[in-house]
Structure formats: C-alpha cells, structure tokens
Amino acid sequence: MPRYFIDLHDGTEFVRDTTGFDLPDTEAAGERAVRIMAKIAQGFQPDPGRQDYVAAARDADGRVVVRVRMSLEVEPIEPPHPRA
C-alpha cells in the first residue's frame, strides 16, 4: 500500500510529517488531510484576526498530490451608535 505524508503549515510554522500513513490512493490521502484539518478547526480560537492552515499530502517520492486550505477570520463588527 502506498505511503503518504501530510505536512502542515499555519502561516508561520511548518510541520513536516516524517511518519506518514499507509493509504490506498490519493483520494484517501485527501480524505485523511481533511480529517486532520477538521481536528485543527476544533481548536480555532474566537480571537479577532485570521487563522490560515494548509495541509499538503505528499507521496513517497515527495510530490504533493493533494493540498487542503482552511481559513477562519473573526471580524468584530462595531454596534451602531445610538442617535442623540
């Protein structure tokens, strides 16, 4: 079974997967990347600003075969000012 590696990047830090996953094909690698991103999304904080993540699935030869991008932007909206 082919081995795929799923690297993560949050805009500032890069985490290279050195262990990998035995998966049947690139579709399964994409599904695994989406599940990883869903777990990351559970840890998003409601702080104002933007949070971006990218998961890139590589095959055993190092070629990126699937890329998953995810962003969250929290934009506080000021309440309207009362009329005097």
N, CA, C and O atoms as a CHARMM CRD file, in Angstrom:
* protein
*
  336
    1    1 MET  N      0.85700  -1.17700   0.00000 PROA 1      0.00000
    2    1 MET  CA     0.00000   0.00000   0.00000 PROA 1      0.00000
    3    1 MET  C      0.90100   1.23800   0.00000 PROA 1      0.00000
    4    1 MET  O      1.90300   1.27200   0.71500 PROA 1      0.00000
    5    2 PRO  N      0.55100   2.26100  -0.80100 PROA 2      0.00000
    6    2 PRO  CA     1.37400   3.47200  -0.86800 PROA 2      0.00000
    7    2 PRO  C      1.40300   4.22100   0.46200 PROA 2      0.00000
    8    2 PRO  O      0.47000   4.13800   1.26100 PROA 2      0.00000
    9    3 ARG  N      2.48400   4.94500   0.67700 PROA 3      0.00000
   10    3 ARG  CA     2.63300   5.75800   1.89000 PROA 3      0.00000
   11    3 ARG  C      2.52000   7.22700   1.50700 PROA 3      0.00000
   12    3 ARG  O      3.12000   7.67900   0.53200 PROA 3      0.00000
   13    4 TYR  N      1.73500   7.96500   2.29700 PROA 4      0.00000
   14    4 TYR  CA     1.54200   9.39300   2.08400 PROA 4      0.00000
   15    4 TYR  C      1.92000  10.13800   3.35800 PROA 4      0.00000
   16    4 TYR  O      1.72400   9.64400   4.46800 PROA 4      0.00000
   17    5 PHE  N      2.45900  11.32200   3.17400 PROA 5      0.00000
   18    5 PHE  CA     2.88900  12.16900   4.27700 PROA 5      0.00000
   19    5 PHE  C      2.09600  13.46600   4.21400 PROA 5      0.00000
   20    5 PHE  O      1.96000  14.06300   3.14600 PROA 5      0.00000
   21    6 ILE  N      1.57100  13.90500   5.35400 PROA 6      0.00000
   22    6 ILE  CA     0.72600  15.09600   5.36400 PROA 6      0.00000
   23    6 ILE  C      1.41700  16.17300   6.19400 PROA 6      0.00000
   24    6 ILE  O      1.46300  16.10900   7.42200 PROA 6      0.00000
   25    7 ASP  N      1.95200  17.16400   5.48400 PROA 7      0.00000
   26    7 ASP  CA     2.63900  18.27900   6.11100 PROA 7      0.00000
   27    7 ASP  C      1.63400  19.38200   6.43300 PROA 7      0.00000
   28    7 ASP  O      0.64300  19.55600   5.72500 PROA 7      0.00000
   29    8 LEU  N      1.90200  20.12400   7.50900 PROA 8      0.00000
   30    8 LEU  CA     1.00600  21.19500   7.93900 PROA 8      0.00000
   31    8 LEU  C      1.74900  22.52100   7.99600 PROA 8      0.00000
   32    8 LEU  O      2.92900  22.56900   8.34600 PROA 8      0.00000
   33    9 HSD  N      1.05000  23.59400   7.65000 PROA 9      0.00000
   34    9 HSD  CA     1.61300  24.93700   7.73000 PROA 9      0.00000
   35    9 HSD  C      0.51100  25.88100   8.19400 PROA 9      0.00000
   36    9 HSD  O     -0.60200  25.85800   7.66900 PROA 9      0.00000
   37   10 ASP  N      0.83500  26.71400   9.18900 PROA 10     0.00000
   38   10 ASP  CA    -0.16800  27.64800   9.71900 PROA 10     0.00000
   39   10 ASP  C      0.14000  29.09500   9.36900 PROA 10     0.00000
   40   10 ASP  O     -0.40800  30.00800   9.98600 PROA 10     0.00000
   41   11 GLY  N      0.98800  29.31300   8.41400 PROA 11     0.00000
   42   11 GLY  CA     1.35100  30.67200   8.03700 PROA 11     0.00000
   43   11 GLY  C      2.65200  31.12500   8.68100 PROA 11     0.00000
   44   11 GLY  O      3.32100  32.02000   8.16500 PROA 11     0.00000
   45   12 THR  N      3.01500  30.51600   9.80000 PROA 12     0.00000
   46   12 THR  CA     4.27500  30.85400  10.45000 PROA 12     0.00000
   47   12 THR  C      5.12400  29.62100  10.72400 PROA 12     0.00000
   48   12 THR  O      6.35100  29.67800  10.63600 PROA 12     0.00000
   49   13 GLU  N      4.48400  28.51500  11.05400 PROA 13     0.00000
   50   13 GLU  CA     5.22000  27.29600  11.37400 PROA 13     0.00000
   51   13 GLU  C      4.90100  26.18700  10.37000 PROA 13     0.00000
   52   13 GLU  O      3.76400  26.03600   9.92300 PROA 13     0.00000
   53   14 PHE  N      5.92500  25.42600  10.03400 PROA 14     0.00000
   54   14 PHE  CA     5.79400  24.30400   9.12000 PROA 14     0.00000
   55   14 PHE  C      6.09400  23.02800   9.89700 PROA 14     0.00000
   56   14 PHE  O      7.12200  22.93400  10.56700 PROA 14     0.00000
   57   15 VAL  N      5.20600  22.05200   9.80900 PROA 15     0.00000
   58   15 VAL  CA     5.41300  20.75900  10.46100 PROA 15     0.00000
   59   15 VAL  C      5.46900  19.70100   9.35700 PROA 15     0.00000
   60   15 VAL  O      4.48000  19.45300   8.66700 PROA 15     0.00000
   61   16 ARG  N      6.63700  19.08900   9.20500 PROA 16     0.00000
   62   16 ARG  CA     6.83100  18.06600   8.17600 PROA 16     0.00000
   63   16 ARG  C      6.50600  16.70200   8.77000 PROA 16     0.00000
   64   16 ARG  O      7.02500  16.33600   9.82500 PROA 16     0.00000
   65   17 ASP  N      5.65400  15.96300   8.09400 PROA 17     0.00000
   66   17 ASP  CA     5.27800  14.61200   8.51300 PROA 17     0.00000
   67   17 ASP  C      6.40800  13.66100   8.12600 PROA 17     0.00000
   68   17 ASP  O      6.69900  13.48400   6.94300 PROA 17     0.00000
   69   18 THR  N      7.03700  13.05600   9.12100 PROA 18     0.00000
   70   18 THR  CA     8.12500  12.11800   8.84600 PROA 18     0.00000
   71   18 THR  C      7.68200  10.66900   9.03000 PROA 18     0.00000
   72   18 THR  O      8.43800   9.74200   8.73900 PROA 18     0.00000
   73   19 THR  N      6.44400  10.47500   9.51700 PROA 19     0.00000
   74   19 THR  CA     5.93200   9.12400   9.76800 PROA 19     0.00000
   75   19 THR  C      5.07500   8.63200   8.60800 PROA 19     0.00000
   76   19 THR  O      5.31100   7.54600   8.07700 PROA 19     0.00000
   77   20 GLY  N      4.09300   9.41700   8.21900 PROA 20     0.00000
   78   20 GLY  CA     3.23100   9.07400   7.09500 PROA 20     0.00000
   79   20 GLY  C      2.12900   8.09600   7.44200 PROA 20     0.00000
   80   20 GLY  O      2.01800   7.61800   8.57100 PROA 20     0.00000
   81   21 PHE  N      1.31700   7.81300   6.43500 PROA 21     0.00000
   82   21 PHE  CA     0.15800   6.92700   6.55700 PROA 21     0.00000
   83   21 PHE  C      0.14600   5.97700   5.36300 PROA 21     0.00000
   84   21 PHE  O      0.39300   6.39700   4.23300 PROA 21     0.00000
   85   22 ASP  N     -0.13500   4.71500   5.60700 PROA 22     0.00000
   86   22 ASP  CA    -0.35000   3.76300   4.51700 PROA 22     0.00000
   87   22 ASP  C     -1.79800   3.90700   4.06700 PROA 22     0.00000
   88   22 ASP  O     -2.72400   3.58800   4.81200 PROA 22     0.00000
   89   23 LEU  N     -1.98400   4.38700   2.85200 PROA 23     0.00000
   90   23 LEU  CA    -3.32100   4.65400   2.32200 PROA 23     0.00000
   91   23 LEU  C     -3.41500   4.09200   0.90700 PROA 23     0.00000
   92   23 LEU  O     -2.40500   4.00500   0.20900 PROA 23     0.00000
   93   24 PRO  N     -4.61800   3.71000   0.47800 PROA 24     0.00000
   94   24 PRO  CA    -4.75300   3.05400  -0.82200 PROA 24     0.00000
   95   24 PRO  C     -4.50100   3.94600  -2.03500 PROA 24     0.00000
   96   24 PRO  O     -4.04100   3.46100  -3.06900 PROA 24     0.00000
   97   25 ASP  N     -4.80000   5.27100  -1.92100 PROA 25     0.00000
   98   25 ASP  CA    -4.66100   6.13500  -3.09500 PROA 25     0.00000
   99   25 ASP  C     -4.68200   7.59700  -2.68800 PROA 25     0.00000
  100   25 ASP  O     -4.80400   7.92400  -1.50800 PROA 25     0.00000
  101   26 THR  N     -4.56000   8.48600  -3.69300 PROA 26     0.00000
  102   26 THR  CA    -4.53100   9.92500  -3.40100 PROA 26     0.00000
  103   26 THR  C     -5.86200  10.42000  -2.85100 PROA 26     0.00000
  104   26 THR  O     -5.89000  11.36800  -2.06600 PROA 26     0.00000
  105   27 GLU  N     -6.95200   9.80200  -3.24700 PROA 27     0.00000
  106   27 GLU  CA    -8.26000  10.19600  -2.70700 PROA 27     0.00000
  107   27 GLU  C     -8.29300   9.96300  -1.20000 PROA 27     0.00000
  108   27 GLU  O     -8.77700  10.81000  -0.45000 PROA 27     0.00000
  109   28 ALA  N     -7.78300   8.82700  -0.75900 PROA 28     0.00000
  110   28 ALA  CA    -7.73400   8.53000   0.68000 PROA 28     0.00000
  111   28 ALA  C     -6.79000   9.49500   1.39000 PROA 28     0.00000
  112   28 ALA  O     -7.04400   9.87400   2.53300 PROA 28     0.00000
  113   29 ALA  N     -5.69900   9.89800   0.72600 PROA 29     0.00000
  114   29 ALA  CA    -4.77800  10.87500   1.31800 PROA 29     0.00000
  115   29 ALA  C     -5.48200  12.21500   1.50000 PROA 29     0.00000
  116   29 ALA  O     -5.30100  12.88300   2.51800 PROA 29     0.00000
  117   30 GLY  N     -6.28500  12.60600   0.51200 PROA 30     0.00000
  118   30 GLY  CA    -7.06700  13.84500   0.63800 PROA 30     0.00000
  119   30 GLY  C     -8.07300  13.76700   1.76700 PROA 30     0.00000
  120   30 GLY  O     -8.25200  14.73000   2.51200 PROA 30     0.00000
  121   31 GLU  N     -8.73300  12.62400   1.89800 PROA 31     0.00000
  122   31 GLU  CA    -9.70500  12.44800   2.98300 PROA 31     0.00000
  123   31 GLU  C     -9.01900  12.52700   4.34000 PROA 31     0.00000
  124   31 GLU  O     -9.56400  13.11100   5.27700 PROA 31     0.00000
  125   32 ARG  N     -7.82900  11.94500   4.45400 PROA 32     0.00000
  126   32 ARG  CA    -7.08400  11.99600   5.71700 PROA 32     0.00000
  127   32 ARG  C     -6.68500  13.44000   6.02500 PROA 32     0.00000
  128   32 ARG  O     -6.77000  13.87200   7.17400 PROA 32     0.00000
  129   33 ALA  N     -6.25300  14.18400   5.01100 PROA 33     0.00000
  130   33 ALA  CA    -5.88100  15.58800   5.20200 PROA 33     0.00000
  131   33 ALA  C     -7.07700  16.40900   5.67000 PROA 33     0.00000
  132   33 ALA  O     -6.93500  17.26900   6.54000 PROA 33     0.00000
  133   34 VAL  N     -8.25400  16.15100   5.10000 PROA 34     0.00000
  134   34 VAL  CA    -9.46500  16.87100   5.51800 PROA 34     0.00000
  135   34 VAL  C     -9.80500  16.54200   6.96700 PROA 34     0.00000
  136   34 VAL  O    -10.18500  17.43700   7.72300 PROA 34     0.00000
  137   35 ARG  N     -9.67900  15.28400   7.37100 PROA 35     0.00000
  138   35 ARG  CA    -9.96100  14.90800   8.76600 PROA 35     0.00000
  139   35 ARG  C     -8.98100  15.58900   9.72500 PROA 35     0.00000
  140   35 ARG  O     -9.37000  16.02900  10.80600 PROA 35     0.00000
  141   36 ILE  N     -7.72900  15.67200   9.32900 PROA 36     0.00000
  142   36 ILE  CA    -6.73800  16.37100  10.16000 PROA 36     0.00000
  143   36 ILE  C     -7.11100  17.84500  10.29100 PROA 36     0.00000
  144   36 ILE  O     -7.03900  18.41300  11.38100 PROA 36     0.00000
  145   37 MET  N     -7.50400  18.45500   9.19100 PROA 37     0.00000
  146   37 MET  CA    -7.88800  19.87100   9.22600 PROA 37     0.00000
  147   37 MET  C     -9.13300  20.08400  10.08200 PROA 37     0.00000
  148   37 MET  O     -9.24400  21.10300  10.76300 PROA 37     0.00000
  149   38 ALA  N    -10.06700  19.14200  10.05900 PROA 38     0.00000
  150   38 ALA  CA   -11.26900  19.26600  10.89000 PROA 38     0.00000
  151   38 ALA  C    -10.89200  19.26500  12.37000 PROA 38     0.00000
  152   38 ALA  O    -11.48800  19.99700  13.16100 PROA 38     0.00000
  153   39 LYS  N     -9.91300  18.45200  12.74900 PROA 39     0.00000
  154   39 LYS  CA    -9.45400  18.45100  14.14400 PROA 39     0.00000
  155   39 LYS  C     -8.78600  19.77300  14.49900 PROA 39     0.00000
  156   39 LYS  O     -8.98100  20.29400  15.59700 PROA 39     0.00000
  157   40 ILE  N     -8.00500  20.31300  13.58100 PROA 40     0.00000
  158   40 ILE  CA    -7.37200  21.61100  13.81200 PROA 40     0.00000
  159   40 ILE  C     -8.44100  22.68800  13.99000 PROA 40     0.00000
  160   40 ILE  O     -8.31600  23.55000  14.86100 PROA 40     0.00000
  161   41 ALA  N     -9.49300  22.64000  13.16500 PROA 41     0.00000
  162   41 ALA  CA   -10.56300  23.64000  13.24400 PROA 41     0.00000
  163   41 ALA  C    -11.23700  23.63300  14.61200 PROA 41     0.00000
  164   41 ALA  O    -11.69600  24.67700  15.07700 PROA 41     0.00000
  165   42 GLN  N    -11.30300  22.48700  15.25300 PROA 42     0.00000
  166   42 GLN  CA   -11.90700  22.42400  16.58400 PROA 42     0.00000
  167   42 GLN  C    -11.11900  23.25400  17.59000 PROA 42     0.00000
  168   42 GLN  O    -11.67500  23.67500  18.60400 PROA 42     0.00000
  169   43 GLY  N     -9.85100  23.49400  17.33600 PROA 43     0.00000
  170   43 GLY  CA    -9.01900  24.26800  18.24400 PROA 43     0.00000
  171   43 GLY  C     -8.92200  25.74200  17.89500 PROA 43     0.00000
  172   43 GLY  O     -8.22200  26.49300  18.57300 PROA 43     0.00000
  173   44 PHE  N     -9.62100  26.17000  16.83800 PROA 44     0.00000
  174   44 PHE  CA    -9.59700  27.59500  16.48700 PROA 44     0.00000
  175   44 PHE  C    -10.10000  28.42100  17.65900 PROA 44     0.00000
  176   44 PHE  O    -11.02700  28.02300  18.36400 PROA 44     0.00000
  177   45 GLN  N     -9.48100  29.56800  17.85400 PROA 45     0.00000
  178   45 GLN  CA    -9.88200  30.49000  18.91400 PROA 45     0.00000
  179   45 GLN  C    -10.72500  31.61800  18.31300 PROA 45     0.00000
  180   45 GLN  O    -10.50900  32.01400  17.16700 PROA 45     0.00000
  181   46 PRO  N    -11.68200  32.13100  19.08600 PROA 46     0.00000
  182   46 PRO  CA   -12.53800  33.20200  18.55100 PROA 46     0.00000
  183   46 PRO  C    -11.88500  34.58100  18.62900 PROA 46     0.00000
  184   46 PRO  O    -12.58500  35.59300  18.62100 PROA 46     0.00000
  185   47 ASP  N    -10.57200  34.63300  18.70300 PROA 47     0.00000
  186   47 ASP  CA    -9.86800  35.90900  18.76800 PROA 47     0.00000
  187   47 ASP  C    -10.00000  36.63000  17.43500 PROA 47     0.00000
  188   47 ASP  O    -10.00600  36.00000  16.37800 PROA 47     0.00000
  189   48 PRO  N    -10.10500  37.96600  17.48900 PROA 48     0.00000
  190   48 PRO  CA   -10.16000  38.72200  16.23800 PROA 48     0.00000
  191   48 PRO  C     -8.91300  38.45800  15.39900 PROA 48     0.00000
  192   48 PRO  O     -7.80800  38.32200  15.92400 PROA 48     0.00000
  193   49 GLY  N     -9.11200  38.39100  14.11800 PROA 49     0.00000
  194   49 GLY  CA    -8.00000  38.16300  13.20100 PROA 49     0.00000
  195   49 GLY  C     -8.26300  36.97700  12.31100 PROA 49     0.00000
  196   49 GLY  O     -9.37400  36.45100  12.23900 PROA 49     0.00000
  197   50 ARG  N     -7.21300  36.57300  11.63800 PROA 50     0.00000
  198   50 ARG  CA    -7.33100  35.49700  10.65500 PROA 50     0.00000
  199   50 ARG  C     -6.38900  34.36100  11.02300 PROA 50     0.00000
  200   50 ARG  O     -5.25900  34.58300  11.45700 PROA 50     0.00000
  201   51 GLN  N     -6.87600  33.14600  10.84200 PROA 51     0.00000
  202   51 GLN  CA    -6.07700  31.95300  11.06100 PROA 51     0.00000
  203   51 GLN  C     -6.13000  31.12500   9.78500 PROA 51     0.00000
  204   51 GLN  O     -7.21400  30.78500   9.31000 PROA 51     0.00000
  205   52 ASP  N     -4.97100  30.79900   9.23100 PROA 52     0.00000
  206   52 ASP  CA    -4.87700  30.03900   7.98400 PROA 52     0.00000
  207   52 ASP  C     -4.07800  28.76500   8.20900 PROA 52     0.00000
  208   52 ASP  O     -3.08900  28.76200   8.94200 PROA 52     0.00000
  209   53 TYR  N     -4.50800  27.69600   7.58100 PROA 53     0.00000
  210   53 TYR  CA    -3.79300  26.42400   7.64300 PROA 53     0.00000
  211   53 TYR  C     -3.78700  25.78300   6.26900 PROA 53     0.00000
  212   53 TYR  O     -4.74000  25.91200   5.50100 PROA 53     0.00000
  213   54 VAL  N     -2.69700  25.08900   5.97200 PROA 54     0.00000
  214   54 VAL  CA    -2.58300  24.32400   4.74200 PROA 54     0.00000
  215   54 VAL  C     -2.06300  22.94000   5.10800 PROA 54     0.00000
  216   54 VAL  O     -1.10200  22.80600   5.86600 PROA 54     0.00000
  217   55 ALA  N     -2.70500  21.91900   4.56300 PROA 55     0.00000
  218   55 ALA  CA    -2.21600  20.54900   4.68100 PROA 55     0.00000
  219   55 ALA  C     -1.86000  20.10100   3.26500 PROA 55     0.00000
  220   55 ALA  O     -2.66000  20.23100   2.33900 PROA 55     0.00000
  221   56 ALA  N     -0.65400  19.57600   3.11600 PROA 56     0.00000
  222   56 ALA  CA    -0.20700  19.09300   1.81200 PROA 56     0.00000
  223   56 ALA  C      0.15900  17.62200   1.94700 PROA 56     0.00000
  224   56 ALA  O      1.03700  17.25800   2.73000 PROA 56     0.00000
  225   57 ALA  N     -0.52000  16.78600   1.18000 PROA 57     0.00000
  226   57 ALA  CA    -0.22600  15.35300   1.18900 PROA 57     0.00000
  227   57 ALA  C      0.80600  15.06000   0.10500 PROA 57     0.00000
  228   57 ALA  O      0.61300  15.38200  -1.06700 PROA 57     0.00000
  229   58 ARG  N      1.91300  14.43700   0.53300 PROA 58     0.00000
  230   58 ARG  CA     2.98500  14.06300  -0.39400 PROA 58     0.00000
  231   58 ARG  C      3.00800  12.55100  -0.55400 PROA 58     0.00000
  232   58 ARG  O      2.69300  11.81100   0.37700 PROA 58     0.00000
  233   59 ASP  N      3.38600  12.10100  -1.75000 PROA 59     0.00000
  234   59 ASP  CA     3.58300  10.66300  -1.94000 PROA 59     0.00000
  235   59 ASP  C      5.00000  10.29800  -1.50200 PROA 59     0.00000
  236   59 ASP  O      5.75800  11.16800  -1.07600 PROA 59     0.00000
  237   60 ALA  N      5.35700   9.04400  -1.60200 PROA 60     0.00000
  238   60 ALA  CA     6.66900   8.56800  -1.15000 PROA 60     0.00000
  239   60 ALA  C      7.82500   9.19700  -1.92700 PROA 60     0.00000
  240   60 ALA  O      8.95700   9.21400  -1.44300 PROA 60     0.00000
  241   61 ASP  N      7.54700   9.71600  -3.13400 PROA 61     0.00000
  242   61 ASP  CA     8.57700  10.38200  -3.92900 PROA 61     0.00000
  243   61 ASP  C      8.69400  11.86800  -3.60800 PROA 61     0.00000
  244   61 ASP  O      9.53000  12.56600  -4.18200 PROA 61     0.00000
  245   62 GLY  N      7.84900  12.35700  -2.68400 PROA 62     0.00000
  246   62 GLY  CA     7.90500  13.75800  -2.28100 PROA 62     0.00000
  247   62 GLY  C      7.03600  14.69100  -3.09800 PROA 62     0.00000
  248   62 GLY  O      7.05800  15.90100  -2.87500 PROA 62     0.00000
  249   63 ARG  N      6.26900  14.15700  -4.03900 PROA 63     0.00000
  250   63 ARG  CA     5.37900  15.00300  -4.85100 PROA 63     0.00000
  251   63 ARG  C      4.10400  15.30900  -4.07200 PROA 63     0.00000
  252   63 ARG  O      3.49200  14.40600  -3.50200 PROA 63     0.00000
  253   64 VAL  N      3.70200  16.57900  -4.04700 PROA 64     0.00000
  254   64 VAL  CA     2.44200  16.95500  -3.42800 PROA 64     0.00000
  255   64 VAL  C      1.31700  16.48900  -4.35000 PROA 64     0.00000
  256   64 VAL  O      1.26600  16.85600  -5.52400 PROA 64     0.00000
  257   65 VAL  N      0.41300  15.67100  -3.79600 PROA 65     0.00000
  258   65 VAL  CA    -0.66900  15.10700  -4.60900 PROA 65     0.00000
  259   65 VAL  C     -2.02700  15.70100  -4.24000 PROA 65     0.00000
  260   65 VAL  O     -2.96500  15.64200  -5.03500 PROA 65     0.00000
  261   66 VAL  N     -2.13700  16.27300  -3.03600 PROA 66     0.00000
  262   66 VAL  CA    -3.38200  16.90900  -2.58600 PROA 66     0.00000
  263   66 VAL  C     -3.00100  18.05300  -1.66100 PROA 66     0.00000
  264   66 VAL  O     -2.10300  17.92400  -0.82900 PROA 66     0.00000
  265   67 ARG  N     -3.70100  19.18500  -1.81800 PROA 67     0.00000
  266   67 ARG  CA    -3.49500  20.31400  -0.92400 PROA 67     0.00000
  267   67 ARG  C     -4.86300  20.74600  -0.39500 PROA 67     0.00000
  268   67 ARG  O     -5.81200  20.90800  -1.16200 PROA 67     0.00000
  269   68 VAL  N     -4.95300  20.93000   0.91800 PROA 68     0.00000
  270   68 VAL  CA    -6.19500  21.36600   1.56000 PROA 68     0.00000
  271   68 VAL  C     -5.90300  22.67500   2.26700 PROA 68     0.00000
  272   68 VAL  O     -4.95100  22.76600   3.04200 PROA 68     0.00000
  273   69 ARG  N     -6.72200  23.70000   2.00400 PROA 69     0.00000
  274   69 ARG  CA    -6.55100  25.01300   2.64700 PROA 69     0.00000
  275   69 ARG  C     -7.77200  25.30400   3.51100 PROA 69     0.00000
  276   69 ARG  O     -8.90200  24.96200   3.16200 PROA 69     0.00000
  277   70 MET  N     -7.51000  25.94600   4.65200 PROA 70     0.00000
  278   70 MET  CA    -8.59900  26.28200   5.56300 PROA 70     0.00000
  279   70 MET  C     -8.27500  27.62700   6.22000 PROA 70     0.00000
  280   70 MET  O     -7.14300  27.86300   6.64400 PROA 70     0.00000
  281   71 SER  N     -9.27500  28.49800   6.30000 PROA 71     0.00000
  282   71 SER  CA    -9.10100  29.81000   6.91900 PROA 71     0.00000
  283   71 SER  C    -10.28500  30.12700   7.80200 PROA 71     0.00000
  284   71 SER  O    -11.41700  29.72400   7.53300 PROA 71     0.00000
  285   72 LEU  N     -9.99800  30.85700   8.85700 PROA 72     0.00000
  286   72 LEU  CA   -11.04500  31.39500   9.72400 PROA 72     0.00000
  287   72 LEU  C    -10.69900  32.85200   9.95900 PROA 72     0.00000
  288   72 LEU  O     -9.57300  33.17800  10.33700 PROA 72     0.00000
  289   73 GLU  N    -11.66300  33.72400   9.73600 PROA 73     0.00000
  290   73 GLU  CA   -11.43700  35.13700  10.00900 PROA 73     0.00000
  291   73 GLU  C    -12.54700  35.63200  10.92500 PROA 73     0.00000
  292   73 GLU  O    -13.73200  35.55500  10.59900 PROA 73     0.00000
  293   74 VAL  N    -12.13200  36.14000  12.07700 PROA 74     0.00000
  294   74 VAL  CA   -13.07800  36.70100  13.03200 PROA 74     0.00000
  295   74 VAL  C    -12.97000  38.21600  12.91400 PROA 74     0.00000
  296   74 VAL  O    -11.91300  38.79900  13.15700 PROA 74     0.00000
  297   75 GLU  N    -14.07300  38.83700  12.54000 PROA 75     0.00000
  298   75 GLU  CA   -14.08700  40.27300  12.30100 PROA 75     0.00000
  299   75 GLU  C    -15.17600  40.90500  13.17200 PROA 75     0.00000
  300   75 GLU  O    -16.35600  40.85800  12.82500 PROA 75     0.00000
  301   76 PRO  N    -14.78000  41.49300  14.30000 PROA 76     0.00000
  302   76 PRO  CA   -15.78700  42.13100  15.14600 PROA 76     0.00000
  303   76 PRO  C    -16.44900  43.30100  14.39700 PROA 76     0.00000
  304   76 PRO  O    -15.77700  44.08100  13.72200 PROA 76     0.00000
  305   77 ILE  N    -17.73800  43.40000  14.52700 PROA 77     0.00000
  306   77 ILE  CA   -18.49200  44.48900  13.91300 PROA 77     0.00000
  307   77 ILE  C    -18.94600  45.41400  15.03700 PROA 77     0.00000
  308   77 ILE  O    -19.60100  44.99400  15.99100 PROA 77     0.00000
  309   78 GLU  N    -18.58700  46.65300  14.89800 PROA 78     0.00000
  310   78 GLU  CA   -18.98000  47.63600  15.91900 PROA 78     0.00000
  311   78 GLU  C    -20.49200  47.83900  15.86600 PROA 78     0.00000
  312   78 GLU  O    -21.07600  47.96300  14.78900 PROA 78     0.00000
  313   79 PRO  N    -21.12300  47.87200  17.05200 PROA 79     0.00000
  314   79 PRO  CA   -22.57500  48.12700  17.04200 PROA 79     0.00000
  315   79 PRO  C    -22.83300  49.55100  16.56200 PROA 79     0.00000
  316   79 PRO  O    -21.98400  50.42800  16.72700 PROA 79     0.00000
  317   80 PRO  N    -24.00000  49.78000  15.97000 PROA 80     0.00000
  318   80 PRO  CA   -24.30300  51.15400  15.50700 PROA 80     0.00000
  319   80 PRO  C    -24.38300  52.09700  16.69700 PROA 80     0.00000
  320   80 PRO  O    -24.83400  51.72100  17.77900 PROA 80     0.00000
  321   81 HSD  N    -23.94100  53.32300  16.48000 PROA 81     0.00000
  322   81 HSD  CA   -24.01300  54.32300  17.53600 PROA 81     0.00000
  323   81 HSD  C    -25.44900  54.80300  17.70100 PROA 81     0.00000
  324   81 HSD  O    -26.13400  55.06600  16.71200 PROA 81     0.00000
  325   82 PRO  N    -25.91200  54.91900  18.95600 PROA 82     0.00000
  326   82 PRO  CA   -27.28400  55.42200  19.16200 PROA 82     0.00000
  327   82 PRO  C    -27.39600  56.87300  18.70600 PROA 82     0.00000
  328   82 PRO  O    -26.45500  57.66000  18.81400 PROA 82     0.00000
  329   83 ARG  N    -28.55700  57.19000  18.20300 PROA 83     0.00000
  330   83 ARG  CA   -28.78500  58.57800  17.77500 PROA 83     0.00000
  331   83 ARG  C    -29.04500  59.44900  18.99500 PROA 83     0.00000
  332   83 ARG  O    -29.69600  59.02900  19.95100 PROA 83     0.00000
  333   84 ALA  N    -28.53100  60.65100  18.94300 PROA 84     0.00000
  334   84 ALA  CA   -28.69100  61.57400  20.08000 PROA 84     0.00000
  335   84 ALA  C    -30.00400  62.28700  20.03600 PROA 84     0.00000
  336   84 ALA  O    -30.29700  63.09700  20.91500 PROA 84     0.00000
